[in-house]
Amino acid sequence: MNLFRHRLSGLPALALLCAAAGCSSADDSTSAAVPRPATEVAKLCGNLDEALPSKVDGQDRRDPEPASALTSGWGNPAIILRCGVERPAKMSDAEADGVEVNGVGWLLEKQENGSFRFTSTLRRAYVEVTIPEARTGNGMAPLVDLAPAVSKAIPEGIAD
């Protein structure tokens, strides 16, 4: 898997990548499945929940239902973050696309509904961020806002 095929660190590059990838809406649901990680990972995710910004991509935090420290959301339609998810099977694909945003590696997966799902790589817990199609106009700008919290709360390493 080539997780760092693209290196991005600024908004112009993010918008360019989004345009090249054909960004375009996921549903505007404000619910999210709550992951069920092991205790150690759940603790890391609790630390992440405390470190998350109140705004992402200019949108206020609006957490999905059911309420959990493992899920967060911003805006409507919501950018959804889930911490402690299972390792995506796509991470085993040598042809998978990946990006690095401000020191955090992400597996990039375009979904059939036009949304993008990013899952952190080389961290002790997997963090998944879904950007609905209607919110992809700013490329991966949400990852720029989220990277500092992920870097702070989820140590580098390999998740179990």
N, C-alpha and C positions, 0 to 999 in steps of 0.2 A: 504494500500500500504506500502510495506516495502522499503522505500527510502534509508535506510542506512544499507542494508544487507551486503554490502561490503564496507570496509573503505580502501581507497587507498591514499597514500601520496608520493609514489616514483615511479620512472620509472620501477624498476624490478617488483614491484607488478602489475603495469599497463600492462606490457608485459605478465605476467603470466595470468592475467584475460583475456586478449585478446586471448591468446592461448586456454584457457579453454572455451571461448565463441565461438570458431571456427571462428575467424576473417578472413576475406579474402576480385569487384571494382564498385564503383558507376561510373556513367558516369563522364566524365571529363568536363562537361558543366561549363561554367563560367557565367551562368546567375542564378539569384535567385529571387523568388517572394518577393516583398517588402511588409512587414507587414503594417497594417494601425491601429496602436494603438491610444488610447486616448492621448490627449495633454500631460498630466503628465508623462505617460509612454514614449512618444516620447522624452521628455526632458531627462529622465534617459538614454534612448538609445543613445542620442547625447553625453551625458557624457561618456558612455561606448565607443563609437566610438573614442573619444579623448584619452581614456586610453588604448586602445588595443595595443598590441605589434606589432612591424614591422615584426617580424618573429614568426611563430608558427610551432613547430615540425621541425625546421631547414629550413622552407620554407618562402620565401619572401611574403609580402602582395601583393595580386593581387585581388582587389575588383571586384565582379561580376557586370554584367549589369542587369538592369539599375543602374546607380550610385545612392547611397543613404547612409545616415548616419545610416540606419537601417540594412544594410547588409555589410558584410566584407568577404574576402576570402584570402587564403594563398595557394600557390603552384598550381601545375597542375598534376593530377586532384586536384581540389580545395577542401580544407577544408572550409566549408561555415558556417558563423555565421549569424543568423538573430535575431534581437532584437525586442521585442514587439509582438511576435507571440501569438496566442490564446492558452489557456490552453489545453494541449492534453487530449483527452478523457481517455487515458490509465492511467492518474493520479488518476482516480477513482477506478482503479483495485487494490484490496488488494494484489494481487499476482504479481504486477508489480515489476520489478527489478530497483534498484536504487544504486547509488554509491555516495560517498563523496570524492571529490578531493580537497585537500588543503582548507578545510572549505566551499566549495560550493557543495551543493547537486544537483544531476542530476538524472532524470528519464532516463533509458537506454532502447532503442528500436532498435532491429536489424531489418533492412528493408529487403524486399524480394530480392533486388538487391545486397545484401551483405554488404551494408553500415551500419553504426551505426548512429542513431540520439539520441542526448542527449538534454534534456530540463531542464533548471535550476528549482530548487524547493525552496520554502520558501524564495523568493525574490520578490520585488515590481514590477518586470517586468519579463516575461518569455523570456529567452535567449535560442535559439536553435542552436546547433552545429551539423553539419552533417559531418561525416568522411567517405569519399568514400572507398569502399572495397580496392582499390589499395593503400590506405594510412593507413590501419589499422595494418600494421606490427609492429608499435611502440605502439600498444594498445591505451590507452587513453592519451598518452603523450601530444596531443594538449590541453587537458583540464588542464594539469599541467601548460602550458604556458598561458592559458586564465583565470584561476581562480583568479589571483591577480587583473586583470582589472574588472572582474565581482564583486568581493568583494568590490572593491573601488567605483565603479560607481552605482551599483544596491543594495540599502539597503535591509537588511533582512526584511521579512514580507510576507504578502500574497498579490499576484497580484489580481487586480480586474477582 
